[in-house]
Amino acid sequence: MKLKLDQMTPRQIVQELDKYIIGQDKAKKAVAIALRNRTRRQKLAEDLREEIYPKNIIMIGSTGVGKTEIARRLSKLAGAPFIKVEATKYTEVGYVGRDVESMVRDLMAAGVAMVKAELQESLAEEARLRTEEILLDLLLPGTPSAETREKFREKLLAGEFDDKKVEIQVSGKSGGPAIEVMSGSNLEELDMNLSGALGNIFGQRKKKRTVSIKQAREVLFAEELDKLVDMEQVVDLARDRVQNMGIIFIDEIDKIASRSTEGRGGADVSREGVQRDILPIVEGSKVTTKWGAVDTSHVLFIAAGAFHMSKPSDLIPELQGRFPIRVELEDLTREDFQRILTQPKNSLLLQYKELLSTEGVDVQFTDEGVARLAEIAFEVNSRTENIGARRLHTVLELLLEELSFTAPEIPGQTVVITAPYVEERLGTIVHDEDLARFIL
């Protein structure tokens, strides 16, 4: 049985992450503690709860070592509103591009969608019963006897009427709750608010459609589900969840760090401007969304970057102070590559085996073959650009290129990937450094 987040200890959180991510124990531990602290805070008295702010994290490490994967798996595990954004998408106020407040609007949108889905799940049975009654009304106009209606119900549930055509009325979607049209701080927000306001001014227009009973069931079920969900309740629950449990993962934060403290100008000014715009959101401020104001004081921020060309200390001091926990992720070793290929729940070798099994081809990897693959990936990374675990994708694609191409022609065969097989396919390229740079 899957445990809820508030029931999981930090050790159990790490164990869940271990199923998908190899190594990086320090990063997993830091993230697990941060997640556990979210649930600990919820159990405190309200006056003290407001005084405890999240300890934001910066993950430092080369590309492909697991920063984004930790965030991605964390989002599924947390069951809390979560978004991943790239710092490079944002621009300083006054420039063309997305403003940093849009990350909070995106988080609130994720929260609303999450809570709405949960409520819909609990109301699904009632919506199904309502849909059933509407379909029976369509099939039996007038006032049929109870006996006839029950006979038709049995046939409907058995799928006997699935192909029968009926005419239904469907309503267009409105844009959301009506709020001040001009409350948005930029064109992006204005567009959202305008569409929502106009949808409410003109109401929902009904239109007729002729569809099969099978299609009608889907359309009407969705409509009934929407009617049953109280959107005011959804928004209130979502706002509370976003403000107390929300997590924003900011990737590529090193790209907005200024590289030196002297002679800043041009792009550096813009980078520093983005940092200064992010600062109040990380510190805690109220951001206007189409669902009302959202307070970011207790949102957890996890930032990540390679920091090859810059250092965390190149961020403005105020922003550095808001990320007190720093975790350095380690470069992957040859042994790590070998474990990545085989151990995770969704391991790369399993993915390729399953893909080719759809063609009737059974692919088996020997331990020596896996070891040689890992060695090649490590070797190429150390001699060319280090792109971490992503190198395994390029190596495996090249290794299995010919087999993937011919697989439909050889169903029923078993192909064993041994160390000599790997050497035959990849050896020449690996030993030719110029070729390796070009192909791998």
KEZAMI-619372 format. One record per residue (C-alpha): residue number from 1; residue in one letter; x, y, z. Coordinates in Angstrom, 2 decimals. Each point is the difference from the previous one (the first is absolute). Layout:
REC num residu      px      py      pz
REC NUM      A       X       Y       Z
...
This chain:
REC num residu      px      py      pz
REC   1      M    0.00    0.00    0.00
REC   2      K    1.32    3.43   -0.94
REC   3      L    0.68    2.23    3.01
REC   4      K   -1.14    3.62    0.05
REC   5      L    2.70    2.65    0.29
REC   6      D   -0.89    0.84    3.62
REC   7      Q    0.51   -3.66    0.92
REC   8      M    3.43   -0.31   -1.63
REC   9      T    3.19    0.39    2.02
REC  10      P    3.04    1.64   -1.65
REC  11      R    1.54   -3.48   -0.32
REC  12      Q   -3.08   -1.28   -1.84
REC  13      I    0.04    3.04   -2.31
REC  14      V    3.65   -0.77   -0.87
REC  15      Q   -0.89   -3.66   -0.60
REC  16      E   -2.73    1.04   -2.44
REC  17      L    2.46    2.25   -1.88
REC  18      D    2.55   -2.86   -0.01
REC  19      K   -2.37   -1.99   -2.23
REC  20      Y    0.61    2.45   -2.83
REC  21      I    3.23    1.90    0.73
REC  22      I    3.43   -1.53    0.53
REC  23      G    2.34    1.59    2.56
REC  24      Q   -0.23    3.70    1.00
REC  25      D   -0.79   -0.93    3.61
REC  26      K    0.75    3.50    1.35
REC  27      A   -2.50    1.63   -2.37
REC  28      K   -2.67   -2.61    0.76
REC  29      K    0.53    0.45    3.73
REC  30      A   -0.31    3.80   -0.21
REC  31      V   -3.17   -0.23   -2.07
REC  32      A   -1.50   -2.65    2.31
REC  33      I    0.58    2.17    3.09
REC  34      A   -1.50    3.03   -1.76
REC  35      L   -3.10   -2.02   -0.94
REC  36      R   -0.37   -1.42    3.50
REC  37      N    0.27    3.49    1.48
REC  38      R   -3.03    1.00   -2.08
REC  39      T   -2.14   -2.57    1.79
REC  40      R    1.58    0.72    3.41
REC  41      R   -0.92    3.67   -0.36
REC  42      Q   -3.66   -0.87   -0.67
REC  43      K   -0.23   -1.66    3.43
REC  44      L    1.08    3.11    1.94
REC  45      A   -2.19    2.64    1.63
REC  46      E   -1.11    2.64   -2.51
REC  47      D    1.96    2.91    1.52
REC  48      L    3.27   -1.97   -0.04
REC  49      R   -0.76   -1.54   -3.41
REC  50      E    0.01    3.46   -1.61
REC  51      E    3.49    0.71    1.40
REC  52      I    1.65   -3.10   -1.51
REC  53      Y    1.18    0.61   -3.56
REC  54      P    1.25   -2.67   -2.40
REC  55      K    3.76   -0.51   -0.35
REC  56      N    0.49    0.33   -3.75
REC  57      I    2.58   -2.17   -1.75
REC  58      I    2.56    0.53   -2.78
REC  59      M    1.15   -3.17   -1.79
REC  60      I    3.38    0.41   -1.68
REC  61      G    1.20   -2.52   -2.57
REC  62      S    0.84   -0.70   -3.63
REC  63      T   -2.70   -0.72   -2.55
REC  64      G   -1.35   -3.54    0.02
REC  65      V    0.85   -0.88    3.62
REC  66      G   -3.61   -0.10    1.20
REC  67      K   -1.05    3.52    1.07
REC  68      T   -3.09    0.16   -2.21
REC  69      E   -0.81   -3.67    0.53
REC  70      I   -0.02    0.52    3.78
REC  71      A   -2.42    2.92   -0.51
REC  72      R   -2.20   -1.98   -2.38
REC  73      R   -0.28   -3.01    2.31
REC  74      L   -0.46    2.30    2.98
REC  75      S   -3.03    1.59   -1.65
REC  76      K   -1.73   -3.38   -0.37
REC  77      L    0.93   -1.04    3.51
REC  78      A   -0.97    3.27    1.70
REC  79      G   -3.63    0.00   -1.14
REC  80      A    0.31    3.76    0.46
REC  81      P   -0.32    2.76   -2.61
REC  82      F    3.31   -0.03   -1.88
REC  83      I    1.45    1.66   -3.09
REC  84      K    3.40   -0.02   -1.64
REC  85      V    1.13    3.21   -1.72
REC  86      E    3.18    1.16   -1.73
REC  87      A    1.50    3.22    1.33
REC  88      T    1.06    0.92   -3.55
REC  89      K   -3.66    0.37   -1.07
REC  90      Y   -0.44    3.10    2.10
REC  91      T    1.00    3.57   -0.75
REC  92      E    0.42    3.10    2.08
REC  93      V   -3.09    2.19    0.34
REC  94      G   -0.14    2.31   -3.02
REC  95      Y    1.40   -2.58   -2.44
REC  96      V   -2.05   -2.17   -2.35
REC  97      G   -0.54   -3.47    1.42
REC  98      R   -1.56   -1.81    2.96
REC  99      D    0.06    1.77    3.33
REC 100      V    1.06   -1.99    3.06
REC 101      E   -3.45    0.21    1.61
REC 102      S   -1.29   -2.35   -2.69
REC 103      M    1.68   -2.90    1.86
REC 104      V   -2.40    0.59    2.90
REC 105      R   -2.97    0.19   -2.38
REC 106      D    1.13   -3.30   -1.53
REC 107      L    0.31   -1.56    3.47
REC 108      M   -3.52    1.15    0.91
REC 109      A   -1.31   -1.43   -3.29
REC 110      A    1.66   -3.33    0.88
REC 111      G   -1.58    0.14    3.46
REC 112      V   -3.49    0.69   -1.37
REC 113      A    0.33   -2.85   -2.53
REC 114      M    1.21   -2.38    2.74
REC 115      V   -2.79    0.80    2.48
REC 116      K   -2.65   -0.05   -2.74
REC 117      A    1.16   -3.44   -1.13
REC 118      E   -0.16   -1.31    3.59
REC 119      L   -3.53    1.32    0.53
REC 120      Q   -1.12   -1.34   -3.37
REC 121      E    1.29   -3.44    0.96
REC 122      S   -2.15    0.02    3.14
REC 123      L   -3.05    1.16   -2.01
REC 124      A    0.48   -2.34   -2.97
REC 125      E   -2.65   -2.52    1.10
REC 126      E   -2.68    2.66    0.44
REC 127      A    0.88    1.50   -3.39
REC 128      R   -0.25   -3.46   -1.58
REC 129      L   -3.49   -0.53    1.41
REC 130      R   -1.12    3.41   -1.20
REC 131      T    1.39   -0.70   -3.47
REC 132      E   -1.84   -3.32   -0.07
REC 133      E   -3.33    1.73    0.74
REC 134      I    0.57    2.63   -2.72
REC 135      L    0.80   -2.71   -2.57
REC 136      L   -3.16   -1.89    0.94
REC 137      D   -2.02    3.21   -0.45
REC 138      L    1.50    0.34   -3.50
REC 139      L   -0.79   -3.62   -0.88
REC 140      L   -3.49    0.09    1.51
REC 141      P   -1.68    3.36   -0.65
REC 142      G   -3.34    0.51    1.70
REC 143      T   -1.02   -1.91    3.13
REC 144      P    0.75   -3.71   -0.40
REC 145      S   -0.87   -2.50    2.73
REC 146      A    2.53   -0.78    2.72
REC 147      E    0.29   -3.56   -1.34
REC 148      T    0.86    1.20   -3.53
REC 149      R    2.55    2.47    1.40
REC 150      E    1.72   -2.75    1.98
REC 151      K    0.16   -2.27   -3.08
REC 152      F    1.58    2.82   -1.97
REC 153      R    2.42    0.67    2.88
REC 154      E    1.21   -3.62   -0.16
REC 155      K    0.56    0.24   -3.74
REC 156      L    1.73    3.36    0.38
REC 157      L    2.39   -1.39    2.61
REC 158      A    0.63   -3.06   -2.19
REC 159      G    1.10    2.32   -2.83
REC 160      E   -2.77   -1.01   -2.39
REC 161      F   -0.82    3.64   -0.83
REC 162      D    3.63    1.19   -0.38
REC 163      D   -0.30    0.61   -3.75
REC 164      K   -3.48    1.59    0.09
REC 165      K    0.03    3.70   -0.99
REC 166      V   -1.56    2.62    2.27
REC 167      E   -0.13    3.79    0.04
REC 168      I    1.47    1.68    3.07
REC 169      Q    0.50    3.59    1.10
REC 170      V    3.44    0.91    1.24
REC 171      S    1.10    3.25    1.56
REC 172      G    3.15    1.93   -0.84
REC 173      K    2.53    0.44    2.77
REC 174      S    0.26    3.30    1.77
REC 175      G    3.43    1.33    0.80
REC 176      G   -0.27   -0.17    3.80
REC 177      P   -1.06    2.26    2.86
REC 178      A   -0.76    3.63   -0.88
REC 179      I    2.54    2.43    1.47
REC 180      E    1.27    3.47   -0.77
REC 181      V    0.96    0.11   -3.67
REC 182      M    2.87    2.42    0.55
REC 183      S    1.45   -1.68    3.09
REC 184      G    2.76   -1.72   -1.99
REC 185      S    3.45    1.48    0.10
REC 186      N    0.87   -0.94   -3.57
REC 187      L   -1.52   -1.09   -3.30
REC 188      E    0.18   -3.67    0.93
REC 189      E   -2.10    0.53    3.15
REC 190      L   -2.32    2.45   -1.79
REC 191      D   -0.75   -2.58   -2.67
REC 192      M   -0.95   -2.61    2.63
REC 193      N   -2.23    2.41    1.89
REC 194      L   -1.68    1.38   -3.12
REC 195      S   -0.94   -3.48   -1.25
REC 196      G   -1.38   -0.90    3.43
REC 197      A   -2.03    3.20    0.34
REC 198      L   -1.47   -0.20   -3.51
REC 199      G   -0.96   -3.64    0.57
REC 200      N   -2.05    1.03    3.00
REC 201      I   -1.53    3.10   -1.62
REC 202      F   -1.38   -1.90   -2.96
REC 203      G   -0.70   -3.24    1.88
REC 204      Q    0.27   -3.53   -1.32
REC 205      R   -1.44   -0.53   -3.46
REC 206      K   -1.68   -3.32   -0.74
REC 207      K    0.50   -1.74   -3.31
REC 208      K   -1.52   -3.18   -1.42
REC 209      R    2.08   -3.00   -1.07
REC 210      T   -0.99   -3.35   -1.46
REC 211      V    2.21   -2.73    1.44
REC 212      S   -0.10   -3.70    0.88
REC 213      I   -1.08   -1.06    3.50
REC 214      K    3.61   -0.99    0.71
REC 215      Q    1.23    3.51   -0.84
REC 216      A   -2.97    1.63    1.75
REC 217      R    0.84   -1.90    3.19
REC 218      E    3.51    1.50    0.06
REC 219      V   -1.16    3.56   -0.78
REC 220      L   -2.89   -0.05    2.48
REC 221      F    2.09   -1.64    2.72
REC 222      A    2.60    2.79   -0.28
REC 223      E   -2.74    2.64    0.14
REC 224      E   -1.72   -1.55    3.02
REC 225      L    3.33   -0.33    1.77
REC 226      D    0.66    3.70   -0.61
REC 227      K   -3.44    0.93    1.36
REC 228      L    0.55   -2.03    3.17
REC 229      V    3.37    1.60    0.79
REC 230      D   -0.26    3.19    2.06
REC 231      M    2.68    2.20   -1.58
REC 232      E    0.04    2.41    2.96
REC 233      Q    0.89   -2.91    2.26
REC 234      V    2.63   -1.19   -2.51
REC 235      V    1.65    3.44   -0.11
REC 236      D    0.01    0.35    3.82
REC 237      L    1.51   -3.45    0.50
REC 238      A    2.52    0.51   -2.81
REC 239      R    1.12    3.37    1.33
REC 240      D    0.52   -1.45    3.47
REC 241      R    1.96   -2.94   -1.42
REC 242      V    2.14    2.19   -2.26
REC 243      Q    0.82    2.44    2.79
REC 244      N    0.90   -2.70    2.55
REC 245      M    1.26   -2.95   -2.06
REC 246      G    0.90    1.44   -3.43
REC 247      I    3.44   -0.74   -1.49
REC 248      I    1.66    1.96   -2.82
REC 249      F    3.10   -1.52   -1.64
REC 250      I    2.08    2.68   -1.74
REC 251      D    2.45   -1.63   -2.43
REC 252      E    2.99    1.69   -1.68
REC 253      I    0.30    2.64    2.72
REC 254      D    3.73    0.20   -0.76
REC 255      K   -0.88    1.55   -3.39
REC 256      I   -1.30    3.16    1.72
REC 257      A    3.02    0.32    2.30
REC 258      S    2.39    2.85   -0.89
REC 259      R    3.49   -1.35   -0.53
REC 260      S    1.95    2.79    1.63
REC 261      T   -0.50    2.86    2.41
REC 262      E    1.65    2.55   -2.26
REC 263      G   -0.85    1.47   -3.35
REC 264      R   -3.57   -1.25   -0.15
REC 265      G   -1.97    1.10   -2.98
REC 266      G   -2.19   -1.19   -2.83
REC 267      A   -1.23   -3.56    0.63
REC 268      D    1.36    0.03    3.58
REC 269      V   -2.31    2.88    0.88
REC 270      S   -2.99   -1.96   -1.31
REC 271      R    1.10   -3.13    1.90
REC 272      E    0.30    1.93    3.23
REC 273      G   -3.39    1.61   -0.69
REC 274      V   -1.61   -3.45   -0.21
REC 275      Q    1.60   -0.93    3.32
REC 276      R   -1.37    3.16    1.61
REC 277      D   -3.47   -0.79   -1.40
REC 278      I    0.17   -3.59    1.34
REC 279      L    1.12    1.20    3.45
REC 280      P   -3.34    1.37    1.32
REC 281      I   -1.80   -3.18   -1.14
REC 282      V    2.50   -2.21    1.86
REC 283      E   -0.11    2.33    3.03
REC 284      G   -3.78   -0.13    0.04
REC 285      S   -2.44    2.28   -1.76
REC 286      K   -3.58    0.02   -1.23
REC 287      V   -0.35   -0.73   -3.72
REC 288      T   -3.23    0.73   -1.88
REC 289      T   -1.42   -2.95   -1.91
REC 290      K   -3.37   -0.49   -1.67
REC 291      W   -1.03   -1.98    3.10
REC 292      G    0.92    2.85    2.35
REC 293      A    3.18    0.93    1.88
REC 294      V    2.50   -2.73    0.94
REC 295      D    2.53    0.46    2.82
REC 296      T    3.40   -1.59   -0.76
REC 297      S    1.44    0.29    3.54
REC 298      H   -0.20   -3.76    0.65
REC 299      V    0.58   -1.35   -3.51
REC 300      L    3.12   -2.19   -0.17
REC 301      F    2.49    1.02   -2.71
REC 302      I    2.59   -2.46   -1.30
REC 303      A    2.52    1.51   -2.41
REC 304      A    2.49   -1.93   -2.14
REC 305      G    2.87    0.78   -2.31
REC 306      A    3.29   -1.35   -1.34
REC 307      F    1.97    3.11    1.06
REC 308      H    2.82   -0.71   -2.46
REC 309      M    0.44    3.63   -1.07
REC 310      S   -1.13    1.56    3.27
REC 311      K   -0.27   -0.79    3.71
REC 312      P   -2.92    0.17    2.43
REC 313      S    1.80    2.96    1.55
REC 314      D   -0.49    1.87   -3.31
REC 315      L   -3.71    0.24    0.77
REC 316      I   -1.01    3.23    1.73
REC 317      P    0.56   -0.31    3.79
REC 318      E   -3.69    0.44    0.84
REC 319      L   -0.95   -2.95   -2.23
REC 320      Q    2.84   -2.15    1.35
REC 321      G   -1.32    0.59    3.50
REC 322      R   -3.37   -1.38   -1.00
REC 323      F    1.55   -3.36   -1.01
REC 324      P    1.76   -1.08    3.21
REC 325      I    0.34   -3.68   -0.93
REC 326      R    2.54   -0.82   -2.72
REC 327      V    0.53   -3.51   -1.26
REC 328      E    2.72   -0.98   -2.46
REC 329      L   -0.86   -2.93   -2.25
REC 330      E    2.87   -2.28   -0.96
REC 331      D    1.09   -0.85   -3.53
REC 332      L   -1.03   -3.50   -1.01
REC 333      T    2.58   -2.80    0.17
REC 334      R    0.33   -3.07   -2.22
REC 335      E   -1.78   -2.06    2.68
REC 336      D   -2.82    2.57    0.14
REC 337      F   -0.53   -0.37   -3.76
REC 338      Q   -0.20   -3.77    0.40
REC 339      R   -2.61    0.33    2.77
REC 340      I   -2.00    2.61   -1.97
REC 341      L   -0.26   -2.46   -2.89
REC 342      T   -1.45   -2.79    2.12
REC 343      Q   -1.27    1.00    3.46
REC 344      P   -2.66    2.75   -0.26
REC 345      K   -3.64   -1.03   -0.30
REC 346      N   -0.10    1.53   -3.48
REC 347      S    3.58   -0.95   -0.99
REC 348      L    1.18    0.78   -3.51
REC 349      L    0.71   -3.63   -0.85
REC 350      L   -3.52   -0.97    1.07
REC 351      Q   -1.45    2.75   -2.21
REC 352      Y    1.88   -1.22   -3.08
REC 353      K   -0.80   -3.66    0.73
REC 354      E   -3.72    0.77    0.28
REC 355      L    0.00    2.17   -3.14
REC 356      L    1.57   -2.75   -2.10
REC 357      S   -2.18   -2.69    1.57
REC 358      T   -2.96    1.64   -1.77
REC 359      E    1.63   -1.21   -3.24
REC 360      G    0.38   -3.53    1.40
REC 361      V    3.76    0.39    0.54
REC 362      D    1.44   -1.08    3.36
REC 363      V    3.04    2.13    0.92
REC 364      Q    2.23   -1.20    2.83
REC 365      F    2.98    1.87    1.47
REC 366      T    2.85   -1.94    1.61
REC 367      D    1.76    1.45    3.06
REC 368      E    3.19    0.41   -2.06
REC 369      G   -1.93    1.82   -2.73
REC 370      V   -1.54    2.40    2.53
REC 371      A    3.42    0.60    1.60
REC 372      R    1.54    0.83   -3.39
REC 373      L   -2.89    2.35   -0.84
REC 374      A    0.48    1.84    3.30
REC 375      E    3.76    0.17   -0.62
REC 376      I   -0.50    1.51   -3.45
REC 377      A   -2.47    2.62    1.27
REC 378      F    2.39    0.97    2.80
REC 379      E    2.96    0.11   -2.39
REC 380      V   -1.76    2.25   -2.53
REC 381      N   -1.19    2.33    2.79
REC 382      S    3.51    0.35    1.38
REC 383      R    1.55    0.72   -3.44
REC 384      T   -2.69    2.22   -1.46
REC 385      E   -2.77    2.09    1.62
REC 386      N   -1.26   -1.52    3.28
REC 387      I   -3.78   -0.29   -0.46
REC 388      G   -0.50   -2.52    2.80
REC 389      A   -2.57   -2.78   -0.33
REC 390      R   -1.32    1.49   -3.25
REC 391      R    3.07   -1.53   -1.68
REC 392      L   -1.55   -3.42    0.54
REC 393      H   -2.87    0.96   -2.32
REC 394      T    2.36    0.88   -2.85
REC 395      V    2.13   -3.14    0.51
REC 396      L   -3.02   -2.33    0.20
REC 397      E   -1.71    1.55   -3.03
REC 398      L    3.11   -0.57   -2.10
REC 399      L    0.52   -3.50    1.39
REC 400      L   -3.55   -1.12   -0.82
REC 401      E   -0.53    2.06   -3.16
REC 402      E    0.39   -2.93   -2.41
REC 403      L   -2.06   -2.34    2.18
REC 404      S   -2.83    2.57    0.32
REC 405      F    0.01    0.39   -3.78
REC 406      T   -0.18   -3.73   -0.78
REC 407      A   -2.11   -1.15    2.99
REC 408      P   -3.31   -0.25   -1.98
REC 409      E    1.74   -2.41   -2.41
REC 410      I    1.24   -2.42    2.70
REC 411      P   -2.93   -0.73    2.37
REC 412      G    0.51   -2.93    2.36
REC 413      Q    3.79    0.42    0.18
REC 414      T    2.11    0.51    3.13
REC 415      V    2.88    2.49   -0.19
REC 416      V    2.63   -0.13    2.74
REC 417      I    2.01    3.20    0.58
REC 418      T    3.47   -1.11    1.12
REC 419      A    3.21    1.97    0.53
REC 420      P    1.34   -1.00   -3.49
REC 421      Y   -3.35    1.11   -1.54
REC 422      V    0.36    3.40    1.68
REC 423      E    3.63    0.29   -1.08
REC 424      E   -0.87   -0.90   -3.59
REC 425      R   -2.70    2.68   -0.23
REC 426      L    1.68    2.79    1.98
REC 427      G    3.71   -0.75    0.28
REC 428      T    1.13    1.83   -3.17
REC 429      I   -1.91    3.16    0.87
REC 430      V    1.18    0.08    3.62
REC 431      H    3.67   -0.39   -0.94
REC 432      D   -0.21    2.76   -2.63
REC 433      E   -0.31    3.12    2.18
REC 434      D   -1.09    2.30   -2.83
REC 435      L   -2.67   -2.48   -1.07
REC 436      A   -1.15   -0.46    3.59
REC 437      R   -0.44    3.76    0.40
REC 438      F   -2.08    0.10   -3.17
REC 439      I   -2.18   -3.08    0.50
REC 440      L   -0.13   -0.61    3.76
